[in-house]
Amino acid sequence: MPSARAVRTTCPYCGVGCGVLAAVQPDGTVQVTGDPAHPANQGRLCSKGLALGETIGHEGRLTRPSIGGEPVEWNTALTHVATGLRQTIDEHGPDSVAFYVSGQLMTEDYYVANKLMKGYIGSANIDTNSRLCMSSAVAGHKRAFGSDTVPTCYEDLEQADVLVLVGSNLAWCHPVLYRRIEAAKASRPEMTIIVIDPRRTPSCDLAALHLPLHPGSDVRLFNGLLAHLAREGRADFGFLERHASGYAAALEAARADAPSIPTVAAACGVSEEDLARFYHLFARTERVVTLFSQGVNQSSAGTDKVNAIINCHLFTGRIGRAGMGPFSITGQPNAMGGREVGGLANMLAAHLELESPAHRDLVQGFWRSPVIAQHPGLKAVDLFKAVGSGQIKAIWIMATNPAVSLPDGDRVREALRNCPLVIVSDMCHTDTTALGHVIFPAASWGEREGTVTNSERCISRQRAFLPPPGEARPDWWIMGEVARRMGYEHGFSYTNPAEIFQEHAQLSAYRNEGQRDFDLTGLSQLKPGEYERLEPIRWPVQAESRQGTDRMFVDGRFYTPDGRARLVPVRHRLPENSPDERYPLVLNTGRIRDQWHTMTRTGRSPRLSTHITEPFAEIHPLDATQLGVQDNGLARLETPWGQMLARVRITRDQRQGSIFVPMHWNDHFAASGRVDALVNPVVDPVSGEPEFKHTPVRVLPQPCAWEGFALVREDLDTQAVDYWVRSLGQHGCWRYRLAGAAEHTGAWSSWARTCLGACPDDEWLEYQDGGTGRYRAALIRQGRLVSCLFIDPTGKLPPWQWLEGLFAAPVLDGASRMSLLAGRPPGVVEDQGEIVCSCFQVGRKRILRAIREGDALTVEAIGGKLNAGTGCGSCVPELKRLLASV
């Protein structure tokens, strides 16, 4: 049988922008491998990328438009939305409507959304979920460079002699880049890696130095570095005199804020010796890259943190050359593409300035649009506050789930419930679609065409290799059809994404003359066939060269009016809300290795649901003792904005006084698992980015009379359960972890039958031990296992892996039935323990046994014996920790 043809496309997850080869197999499944020809990943993929084939099924997909929950024809839904938007604008003005879009969109989708909103509706009330992850970097770039320009490329990470990771758990959040750095470190052992993060994360495994600073103290740390560089005579005055301004004021502010190493060390909560070592390494090493991510950006002082970092590179002239520079690593696959087309409420397309009359005239003239937005729109948090106050009366949400991801999430839900018109375009049902009046079924990854731009400015193609399910359509098509029905036919006559990309590229070239950083002149005349074959390329792509640009500012010219970079004076300031007696700890939110955003995609993969199965709170041992919480027990987290339940993980990797909670769980996967409902809605005054890293919180033990788990083919009735979390298992079953505060002594049977959905004709097996309180039940229908339930007051539950295997059997044999009641597998079955390696499903206990047996004493030996760590490599830091523990 001939092999399936592989389609070259791009991964839909993080900002690394990995190339993917996707091949539809004869049985309809999709085989996904890394594209060795793509410059970003060179064939590597992380666990999420390798599991993409498991996430593209049609189960749970939206396949028809609907109004008020009832399916309708496309024309009916499109006309309804166009009429609703037009009436709202006519009655209340253009600023009464808003779009909230996403870094999951193609650049072409993003372009159409911004053109419709800013150039035809005439409002800038369009913002993006990228506001939540990289808008502080954008603001910092513009203050320093005069433009939102990332000066570096991925090769610089490998060529640096000192690599500083600030607020970035690269090993889990951008694993392929971490593997590239790991390989570079192996080939050049003298390369030094420094991690600056309140937590000790897996990224620290490569680090020579970890600075666990106080949350929010980054500005003072880098002001201290700037002052130290001046003391050490490390200023590049030739660069400063020719290419920069403001360094005297920036240095004066730094010296006032951070006068000495002892002062900074005390303020940041790190040792003087470690701080001095960091400053020394930065000062004495020419090739330094400072890579920063959400730990810097997601702060009410995020923009100042970004500029404090950039100041140190400008002061020493370490920019525009190989192996050096400040490097913002984005969170989403097309956060950069959204910035290119003006996806933020305070930007115009092509990196033009919304507040510049000349730029507004330029864009309106190019678009030949009837109007142009005259002032910046509302940024994400303020936008949803305006929905809640009634200022915004119609909102269109595309490819994102703000009911889960925005801070103060309960207020966001309340705002959407009260909004007269909520339109949602998405691929599947989410917490947000549940609040929509009109739902559009959107095409998803593998079904749509377009481009995305990664963190190093590299534009790559996403290509379709599957037909959309049902009546799902691309976002650009949906918006174009609504625009036509609003009377804007001449501006939205696109028939394919290639036409949109060409217009986007032509706008970047329009009256540019080298004055703007974003320039796609060299791609502005692409024919459809050339667009289809477009290879990855870093912008700018100017007319004289179609090769792209690796590094920016090589000539020392910046995009400010005088061509000079700006060093920006910044000072440390306390967060708006600090811990107090009532809320004594600091809540820090973030990501885990195998999940993405609100799990609408990764939650569909059984493989990705085995590594970490529950929301958790990492707590330092001393804090745990004071709080009275137990490792692996449950805790209730409360802030002034909301509350949630989480599994406790006691670890010294967590800084005392802080807790860490991942942001992925939502109402589809957990009861009371939305951490962003707790998050402080305060924002950075410049960028509008929310404070996800510093919310005052208190932690209380959550009493449980019993714990258990269930495996079911269909949904479990959880109405009478205080705590539940579910994840997709193998063979089409769902895993539920359960806990309750109420005793069910003597009443388990009727309760279990209700939860499992037993019918009179079903076969029912159960076992109850009155002395220990253990209870087991199984529901069998026509000889096939439908569901099973295991309860234990002590929380000591059997491994679930062997139980999942029973769901594959068409008929349960006698031994399997007995094993269900006994709570253990027939014969000798190895208990793997918690899964560490998602690629090969290798568990912690199995790895530890191999280490203790003495024939797997290195990471390589573990890989040779168990395959763990030989797939994507994302679990290698955990393998190292297990080796160290033994």
Residue pairs with C-beta under 8 A, 6 or more apart in sequence:
1 26
3 23
4 23
4 24
4 25
4 26
4 31
5 23
6 21
6 22
6 23
6 31
6 33
7 21
7 22
7 23
7 463
7 464
7 465
8 19
8 20
8 21
8 35
8 37
8 38
8 461
8 463
9 19
9 20
9 21
9 22
9 445
9 446
9 461
9 462
9 463
9 465
10 17
10 18
10 19
10 20
10 38
10 333
10 452
10 460
10 461
10 462
11 17
11 18
11 19
11 20
11 45
11 48
11 49
11 52
11 333
12 52
12 104
12 333
12 445
12 462
12 601
13 46
13 48
13 49
13 333
13 596
14 173
14 174
14 330
14 331
14 332
14 333
14 596
15 174
15 329
15 330
15 331
15 332
15 333
15 335
15 336
15 454
15 455
16 40
16 41
16 174
16 176
16 177
16 454
16 455
17 40
17 333
17 452
17 453
17 454
17 455
17 456
17 458
17 460
18 34
18 35
18 38
18 40
18 41
18 44
18 45
18 46
18 49
18 176
19 34
19 35
19 37
19 38
19 39
19 40
19 41
19 460
19 536
20 32
20 33
20 34
20 35
20 45
20 49
20 52
21 32
21 33
21 34
21 35
22 30
22 31
22 32
22 52
22 53
22 446
22 465
23 30
23 31
23 465
24 30
24 465
24 466
25 31
29 53
30 52
30 53
30 56
30 446
30 465
30 466
31 53
32 45
32 49
32 50
32 51
32 52
32 53
33 43
33 45
33 50
34 41
34 42
34 43
34 44
34 45
34 49
35 41
35 43
36 42
36 43
38 460
38 536
39 154
39 458
39 536
40 154
40 176
40 454
40 456
40 458
40 460
40 536
41 176
42 180
44 176
44 179
44 180
44 872
44 873
45 176
45 872
46 175
46 176
46 872
46 874
47 175
47 593
47 594
47 607
47 608
47 611
47 838
47 839
47 871
47 872
47 874
47 875
48 594
48 595
48 596
48 602
48 608
49 176
49 872
50 839
50 871
50 872
51 594
51 602
51 605
51 607
51 608
51 838
52 445
54 604
54 605
54 606
54 607
54 608
55 601
55 602
55 604
55 605
56 444
56 445
56 446
56 466
57 604
58 469
59 604
60 428
60 429
60 604
61 427
61 428
61 441
61 444
61 469
61 470
61 472
62 426
62 427
62 428
62 429
62 433
62 439
62 440
62 441
62 442
62 472
63 441
63 469
63 470
63 471
63 472
64 71
64 72
64 441
64 470
64 471
65 71
65 72
65 73
65 74
65 76
65 77
65 78
65 438
65 439
65 440
65 441
65 471
66 72
66 77
66 438
66 439
67 76
67 77
67 80
67 437
67 438
68 437
72 80
74 471
74 473
74 481
77 438
77 440
78 478
78 481
78 482
78 485
79 485
80 438
81 396
81 423
81 438
81 482
82 482
82 483
82 485
82 486
83 485
84 394
84 421
84 423
84 438
85 97
85 121
85 394
85 396
85 421
85 482
85 486
86 486
86 487
88 96
88 97
88 393
88 394
88 420
88 421
89 96
89 97
89 121
92 393
94 121
94 122
94 123
94 125
94 371
95 123
95 125
95 377
95 391
95 392
96 391
96 392
96 393
96 394
97 121
97 123
97 125
97 392
97 393
97 394
97 395
97 396
98 123
98 125
98 126
98 127
98 377
98 378
98 383
98 386
98 387
98 392
98 394
98 395
98 396
99 113
99 116
99 117
99 125
99 126
99 127
99 395
99 396
99 397
99 398
100 126
100 127
100 128
100 129
100 380
100 383
100 384
100 395
100 396
100 397
100 398
100 400
100 402
101 109
101 110
101 113
101 126
101 127
101 128
101 129
101 338
101 343
101 397
101 398
101 399
101 400
102 128
102 129
102 130
102 332
102 338
102 398
102 399
102 400
103 128
103 129
103 130
103 133
103 330
103 331
103 332
103 333
103 334
103 335
103 337
103 338
104 332
104 333
104 334
104 399
104 400
105 113
105 334
105 337
105 338
105 398
105 399
105 475
106 334
106 337
106 448
106 449
106 450
106 451
106 452
106 462
106 474
106 475
106 476
106 497
107 334
107 337
107 338
107 340
107 341
107 450
107 451
107 452
107 453
107 459
107 501
107 504
108 450
108 451
108 476
108 497
108 500
108 501
108 504
109 398
109 399
109 450
109 474
109 475
109 476
109 479
110 128
110 334
110 337
110 338
110 340
110 341
110 343
111 341
111 349
111 476
111 500
111 503
111 504
112 475
112 476
112 479
112 480
112 483
112 492
112 494
112 500
113 126
113 343
113 398
113 475
113 479
114 126
114 341
114 342
114 343
114 349
115 349
115 367
115 369
115 491
115 492
116 479
116 482
116 483
116 488
116 491
116 492
117 123
117 124
117 125
117 126
117 373
118 124
118 126
118 342
118 348
118 349
118 354
118 363
118 372
118 373
119 363
119 364
119 367
119 369
119 371
119 372
119 373
119 491
120 369
120 370
120 371
120 483
120 486
120 488
120 491
121 371
122 370
122 371
122 372
122 373
122 374
123 373
123 377
124 345
124 346
124 354
124 373
124 375
124 376
124 377
125 345
125 377
125 378
125 383
125 392
126 343
126 345
126 377
127 343
127 344
127 345
127 377
127 378
127 379
127 380
127 383
128 338
128 343
128 344
128 380
128 400
129 332
129 380
129 400
129 402
129 405
130 330
130 331
130 332
130 335
130 338
130 339
130 343
130 344
131 344
131 345
131 379
131 380
131 687
131 688
131 689
132 298
132 380
132 405
132 406
132 689
132 690
132 692
133 294
133 297
133 298
133 330
133 331
133 332
133 335
133 689
134 297
134 328
134 330
134 331
134 335
134 339
134 689
135 297
135 302
135 344
135 379
135 684
135 687
135 688
135 689
136 296
136 297
136 298
136 299
136 302
136 303
136 305
136 306
136 684
136 686
136 687
136 689
137 292
137 296
137 297
137 302
137 306
137 328
137 330
138 148
138 339
138 344
138 687
139 302
139 303
139 306
139 684
139 686
139 687
140 302
140 303
140 305
140 306
140 307
140 309
140 310
140 568
140 687
141 147
141 148
141 149
141 150
141 306
141 310
141 328
142 148
143 303
143 307
143 566
143 568
143 686
144 307
144 310
144 311
144 314
144 565
144 566
144 567
144 568
145 151
145 517
145 553
145 558
145 559
145 560
145 565
145 566
146 558
146 559
146 560
146 561
146 565
146 566
147 351
147 516
147 517
147 518
147 558
147 559
148 339
148 347
148 351
148 517
149 517
149 552
149 553
149 559
150 327
150 328
150 336
150 455
150 456
150 457
150 552
151 319
151 320
151 325
151 326
151 327
151 551
151 552
151 553
152 289
152 324
152 325
152 326
152 327
152 456
152 551
153 456
153 457
153 458
153 538
153 550
153 551
154 177
154 180
154 456
155 322
155 550
156 289
156 322
156 323
156 324
156 325
156 327
156 551
157 163
157 177
157 180
157 181
157 184
157 289
157 291
157 327
158 180
158 181
158 183
158 184
159 184
159 287
159 322
159 323
160 191
160 287
160 288
160 289
160 323
160 324
161 190
161 191
161 192
161 285
161 286
161 287
161 288
161 323
162 191
162 192
162 193
162 194
162 281
162 282
162 285
162 287
162 288
162 289
163 181
163 191
163 192
163 193
163 194
163 288
163 289
163 291
164 194
164 196
164 278
164 282
164 288
164 289
164 290
164 291
165 193
165 194
165 195
165 196
165 197
165 203
165 207
165 291
165 292
166 196
166 197
166 218
166 290
166 291
166 292
166 293
166 295
166 296
166 309
167 196
167 197
167 218
167 292
167 293
167 294
167 295
167 296
167 297
167 693
168 174
168 197
168 203
168 291
168 292
168 293
168 294
168 295
168 329
169 197
169 199
169 201
169 202
169 203
169 590
169 591
170 177
170 178
170 181
170 203
170 291
170 293
170 329
171 178
171 201
171 202
171 203
171 205
171 593
171 874
171 877
172 201
172 202
172 203
172 591
172 592
172 593
172 874
173 293
173 294
173 331
173 590
173 591
174 293
174 329
175 593
175 872
175 873
175 874
177 329
178 203
178 206
179 873
181 193
181 206
182 206
182 873
182 876
184 191
185 191
185 193
185 206
192 208
192 209
192 281
192 285
193 206
193 207
193 208
194 207
194 208
194 209
194 210
194 211
194 278
194 281
195 201
195 203
195 204
195 207
195 209
195 210
195 211
196 210
196 211
196 213
196 218
196 221
196 278
197 203
197 204
197 210
197 211
197 212
197 213
197 295
198 212
198 213
198 214
198 215
198 295
198 588
198 655
198 658
199 212
199 588
199 618
199 653
199 654
199 655
199 658
199 660
200 210
200 212
200 652
200 653
200 654
201 653
202 593
202 877
202 878
202 881
203 877
204 210
205 876
205 877
205 880
205 881
209 274
209 277
209 278
209 281
211 221
211 268
211 270
211 274
211 275
211 278
212 269
212 270
212 655
213 221
213 268
213 269
213 270
214 267
214 268
214 269
214 655
215 586
215 588
215 655
215 658
215 693
215 694
216 299
216 301
216 574
216 575
216 693
216 694
217 267
217 268
217 269
217 572
218 295
218 296
218 299
218 301
218 305
218 308
218 309
219 257
219 301
219 304
219 305
219 308
219 570
219 571
219 572
219 573
220 257
220 258
220 264
220 267
220 268
220 572
221 258
221 264
221 268
221 275
221 308
222 305
222 308
222 309
222 311
222 312
223 253
223 254
223 257
223 258
223 264
223 308
223 570
223 571
223 572
224 254
224 257
224 258
224 261
224 263
224 264
224 268
224 275
224 279
225 278
225 279
225 282
225 312
226 250
226 251
226 254
226 258
226 308
226 311
226 312
226 315
227 251
227 254
227 255
227 258
227 259
228 261
228 279
228 283
229 235
229 279
229 282
229 283
229 312
229 315
229 316
230 251
230 254
230 255
230 315
232 283
234 283
234 315
234 316
235 247
235 315
235 316
236 315
236 316
236 317
236 318
238 317
239 314
239 317
239 556
240 247
240 314
240 315
240 317
242 556
243 317
243 556
243 557
243 558
243 563
243 564
243 565
244 314
244 564
244 565
244 566
244 567
245 562
245 564
245 565
245 566
245 567
246 566
246 567
246 568
246 569
247 311
247 314
247 315
247 567
249 567
249 569
250 311
250 315
250 567
250 568
250 569
250 570
251 315
251 567
252 569
253 569
253 570
253 571
254 311
254 569
256 571
257 570
257 571
257 572
258 264
258 267
258 572
261 272
261 275
261 276
261 279
262 272
264 275
265 271
265 272
265 275
267 572
268 275
269 655
282 288
282 312
286 318
286 324
287 318
287 322
287 323
287 324
288 313
288 318
288 323
288 324
289 323
289 324
289 325
289 326
289 327
290 309
290 312
290 313
290 325
290 326
290 327
291 327
291 329
292 305
292 306
292 309
292 326
292 327
292 328
292 329
293 328
293 329
293 331
294 331
294 590
294 692
294 693
295 590
295 693
296 302
296 305
296 306
296 309
297 305
297 306
297 328
297 687
297 689
298 689
298 690
298 691
298 692
298 693
299 305
299 575
299 684
299 689
299 691
299 692
299 693
299 694
300 575
300 576
300 682
300 683
300 684
300 685
300 691
300 694
301 572
301 573
301 575
301 684
302 684
302 687
302 689
303 684
303 686
303 687
303 689
304 568
304 570
304 571
304 573
304 686
306 326
306 328
307 568
307 570
308 570
309 326
310 326
310 567
310 568
311 567
311 568
311 570
313 319
313 324
313 325
313 326
314 565
314 567
315 567
318 324
318 325
319 325
319 326
319 553
319 565
320 551
320 552
320 553
320 554
320 555
320 556
321 551
321 554
322 551
325 551
327 455
328 455
329 455
330 336
330 454
330 455
333 452
333 454
334 452
334 453
335 455
336 452
336 453
336 454
336 455
336 457
337 343
337 451
337 452
337 453
337 459
338 344
339 347
339 351
340 349
340 350
340 351
340 453
340 504
340 508
340 518
340 539
341 349
341 350
341 504
342 348
342 349
342 350
342 352
342 354
344 379
345 376
345 377
345 378
345 379
345 383
345 688
346 354
346 355
346 376
346 377
346 379
346 688
347 353
347 354
348 354
348 359
348 360
348 363
349 363
349 504
349 507
350 363
350 504
350 507
350 508
350 510
350 516
350 518
351 508
351 516
351 517
351 518
352 359
352 362
352 363
352 516
353 359
354 360
354 373
354 375
354 376
355 375
355 376
360 372
360 373
360 374
361 372
362 510
362 511
363 372
363 507
364 371
364 372
366 506
366 507
366 510
367 491
367 507
368 490
368 491
369 491
377 383
378 386
378 392
379 683
379 688
380 402
380 406
380 688
380 690
381 406
381 407
381 408
381 681
381 683
381 688
381 690
382 683
382 688
383 392
383 395
384 402
384 406
384 411
384 412
384 415
384 416
385 411
385 415
386 392
387 395
387 415
387 416
387 418
387 419
388 411
388 412
388 414
388 415
388 418
390 418
392 419
393 419
393 420
393 421
394 419
394 420
394 421
394 422
394 423
395 416
395 419
395 421
395 422
395 423
396 423
396 424
396 425
397 422
397 423
397 424
397 425
397 426
397 432
397 436
398 424
398 425
398 426
398 442
398 475
399 425
399 426
399 427
399 442
399 475
400 432
401 426
401 430
401 431
401 432
401 597
401 598
401 600
401 666
402 412
402 432
403 409
403 412
403 413
403 416
403 430
403 431
403 432
403 434
403 435
403 666
404 430
404 431
404 432
404 598
404 666
404 667
404 674
404 676
405 597
405 598
405 663
405 676
406 412
406 676
406 690
407 641
407 676
407 679
407 680
407 681
407 690
407 691
407 692
408 641
408 642
408 677
408 679
408 680
408 681
409 642
409 674
409 676
409 677
409 679
410 641
410 642
410 677
411 641
411 681
413 431
413 435
416 422
416 432
416 435
416 436
417 435
421 437
421 438
422 435
422 436
422 437
422 438
423 436
423 437
423 438
423 439
423 440
424 430
424 432
424 433
424 435
424 436
424 438
424 439
424 440
425 439
425 440
425 442
425 475
425 478
426 432
426 433
426 439
426 440
426 441
426 442
426 600
427 441
427 442
427 443
427 444
427 472
427 600
428 600
429 668
430 598
430 600
430 666
430 668
431 598
431 666
431 667
431 668
433 439
440 473
440 478
441 469
441 470
441 471
441 472
441 473
442 472
442 473
442 474
442 475
442 478
443 468
443 472
443 473
443 474
443 475
444 468
444 472
445 462
445 601
446 464
446 465
446 466
447 464
447 466
447 467
447 468
447 469
447 472
448 462
448 464
448 468
448 474
448 475
449 461
449 462
449 463
449 464
449 474
449 496
449 497
450 461
450 462
450 474
450 476
450 497
450 501
451 459
451 460
451 461
451 462
451 497
451 501
451 534
452 459
452 460
452 462
453 459
453 460
453 539
454 460
456 538
457 538
457 539
457 549
458 536
458 537
458 538
458 548
459 534
459 536
459 537
459 538
459 539
460 536
461 531
461 532
461 534
463 532
474 497
476 494
476 497
476 500
479 492
480 492
480 493
480 494
483 489
483 491
483 492
484 492
494 500
496 528
497 531
498 526
498 528
498 531
498 532
501 523
501 526
501 531
502 524
502 525
502 526
502 531
504 520
505 520
505 521
505 523
505 524
505 526
506 524
508 516
508 518
508 519
508 520
508 521
508 524
509 519
509 520
509 521
509 524
509 543
512 519
512 521
514 542
515 559
516 559
517 540
517 552
517 559
518 539
518 540
519 539
519 540
519 541
519 542
520 539
520 540
520 541
521 541
521 542
521 543
522 541
522 542
522 543
522 544
522 545
522 546
523 534
523 537
523 541
523 546
526 534
537 546
537 547
537 548
538 548
538 549
538 550
539 548
539 549
540 548
540 549
541 547
541 548
541 549
542 549
553 565
557 563
558 564
558 565
560 566
575 682
575 691
575 694
576 680
576 682
576 691
577 640
577 680
577 682
577 694
577 695
577 696
578 696
579 585
579 586
579 657
579 696
580 696
582 696
582 698
583 638
583 639
583 640
583 696
583 697
583 698
584 657
584 696
584 698
585 623
585 657
585 658
585 659
585 696
585 697
585 698
585 699
586 657
586 658
586 659
586 694
586 695
586 696
586 697
587 637
587 639
587 658
587 659
587 661
587 675
587 678
587 679
587 694
587 695
587 696
587 697
588 658
588 659
588 660
588 661
588 692
588 693
588 694
589 660
589 661
589 662
589 663
589 675
589 676
589 679
589 692
589 693
590 660
590 662
590 663
590 692
591 662
591 663
591 664
592 611
592 612
592 662
592 664
593 611
593 612
593 838
593 874
593 875
594 602
594 608
594 609
594 611
594 612
594 838
594 874
595 602
595 603
595 608
595 612
595 662
595 664
596 602
596 664
597 663
597 664
598 663
598 664
598 666
599 664
599 665
599 666
599 668
599 669
602 608
602 609
602 664
603 609
603 668
603 669
603 727
603 728
604 728
605 728
606 728
606 729
606 730
607 838
607 839
607 841
608 838
609 727
609 728
609 729
609 735
610 727
610 835
610 838
610 841
611 834
611 835
611 836
611 838
612 662
613 725
613 727
613 735
613 737
614 646
614 647
614 670
614 725
614 737
615 644
615 645
615 646
615 647
615 661
615 662
615 664
615 665
615 670
615 673
615 675
615 725
616 646
616 647
616 648
616 649
616 661
616 662
617 635
617 637
617 646
617 647
617 648
617 649
617 659
617 660
617 661
617 699
618 649
618 651
618 653
618 654
618 659
618 660
618 661
619 627
619 629
619 635
619 648
619 649
619 650
619 651
619 654
619 659
619 699
620 650
620 651
620 652
620 654
620 655
620 656
620 657
620 658
621 650
621 651
621 652
622 656
623 656
623 657
623 659
623 699
624 630
624 631
624 648
624 650
627 635
627 699
627 700
627 701
628 701
629 635
629 648
629 650
629 699
629 701
630 648
630 650
630 701
631 648
631 649
631 650
632 647
632 648
632 649
632 795
633 647
633 648
633 701
633 702
633 704
634 645
634 646
634 647
634 648
634 701
634 702
634 704
634 723
634 739
635 645
635 646
635 647
635 648
635 699
635 700
635 701
635 702
636 643
636 644
636 645
636 699
636 700
636 701
636 702
637 643
637 644
637 645
637 646
637 659
637 661
637 675
637 678
637 697
637 698
637 699
637 700
638 678
638 697
638 698
638 699
638 700
639 678
639 679
639 680
639 695
639 696
639 697
639 698
640 680
640 696
641 677
641 678
641 679
641 680
641 681
641 695
642 674
642 677
642 678
643 672
643 677
643 678
644 661
644 672
644 673
644 674
644 675
644 677
644 678
645 671
645 672
645 673
645 702
645 723
646 661
646 673
646 675
654 660
659 697
659 699
661 675
662 675
663 675
663 676
663 692
665 673
665 674
665 675
665 725
666 673
666 674
667 673
667 674
669 725
669 726
669 727
670 724
670 725
670 726
671 718
671 721
671 722
671 723
671 724
671 725
672 723
673 725
676 692
678 695
678 697
679 690
679 691
679 692
679 695
680 690
680 691
680 694
680 695
680 696
681 690
681 691
682 690
682 691
683 689
683 690
683 691
684 691
702 723
702 739
702 741
703 741
704 722
704 723
704 739
704 740
704 741
704 795
705 740
705 741
705 742
705 743
705 744
705 793
706 739
706 740
706 743
706 744
706 773
706 791
706 792
706 793
707 737
707 738
707 739
707 791
707 792
707 793
707 794
707 795
707 797
708 737
708 738
708 739
708 775
708 789
708 790
708 791
708 792
708 797
709 735
709 736
709 737
709 738
709 789
709 790
709 797
709 800
710 716
710 735
710 736
710 738
710 755
710 756
710 787
710 788
710 789
710 790
711 729
711 733
711 734
711 735
711 736
711 787
711 788
711 800
711 803
711 804
711 807
712 733
712 734
712 736
712 756
712 786
712 787
713 732
713 733
713 734
713 786
713 787
713 807
714 734
714 757
714 786
714 787
715 734
716 724
716 726
716 734
716 736
716 755
716 756
716 787
717 754
717 755
717 756
717 757
718 724
718 736
718 738
718 755
720 740
720 751
720 754
720 755
721 738
721 739
721 740
721 755
722 739
722 740
722 741
722 742
723 737
723 738
723 739
723 740
724 736
724 737
724 738
724 739
725 736
725 737
726 734
726 735
726 736
726 737
727 734
727 735
728 734
728 735
729 735
729 800
729 804
729 807
730 804
730 805
730 807
730 808
731 804
731 805
731 807
731 808
732 807
733 804
733 807
735 800
735 804
738 791
744 751
744 775
744 791
745 770
745 773
748 766
748 768
748 775
748 777
748 791
749 766
749 768
749 777
752 758
752 766
752 775
752 777
752 789
753 764
753 777
755 789
756 777
756 779
756 786
756 787
756 789
757 779
757 787
758 764
758 779
759 781
761 781
762 779
762 780
762 781
762 786
763 779
763 780
763 781
764 777
764 778
764 779
764 780
765 777
765 778
765 780
765 817
765 820
765 821
766 775
766 776
766 777
766 778
766 821
767 774
767 775
767 776
767 777
767 821
767 822
767 823
768 774
768 775
768 776
769 775
772 792
772 793
772 794
773 791
773 792
773 793
774 791
774 792
774 793
774 823
775 789
775 790
775 791
776 788
776 789
776 790
776 791
776 820
776 821
776 823
777 788
777 789
778 785
778 787
778 788
778 789
778 817
778 820
778 821
779 785
779 786
779 787
779 788
780 786
780 812
780 817
783 810
783 811
783 812
784 809
784 810
784 811
784 812
785 806
785 807
785 809
785 812
785 816
785 820
788 803
788 806
788 820
790 797
790 798
790 823
798 823
798 824
799 831
799 832
799 833
801 831
801 832
801 843
802 819
802 825
802 829
803 820
806 812
806 816
806 820
809 816
812 820
815 826
816 826
818 826
819 825
819 826
830 846
831 843
831 845
832 841
832 842
832 843
832 844
832 845
832 846
833 843
833 844
833 845
833 846
833 848
834 843
834 844
834 845
835 841
835 842
835 843
835 844
836 842
836 843
836 844
836 847
836 868
836 875
836 878
836 879
836 882
837 847
837 866
837 867
837 868
837 869
837 871
837 875
837 879
838 871
838 872
838 874
838 875
839 867
839 870
839 871
839 872
839 875
840 866
840 867
840 868
840 870
840 871
842 866
842 867
842 868
844 882
846 866
847 856
847 862
847 866
847 868
847 879
847 882
848 882
848 885
848 886
850 856
850 862
850 865
850 866
851 857
851 862
851 882
851 883
851 886
852 886
855 861
855 865
856 862
856 864
856 865
856 866
857 883
858 883
859 869
859 876
859 879
859 880
859 883
862 868
862 869
862 879
862 883
863 869
863 870
868 875
868 879
869 875
869 876
869 879
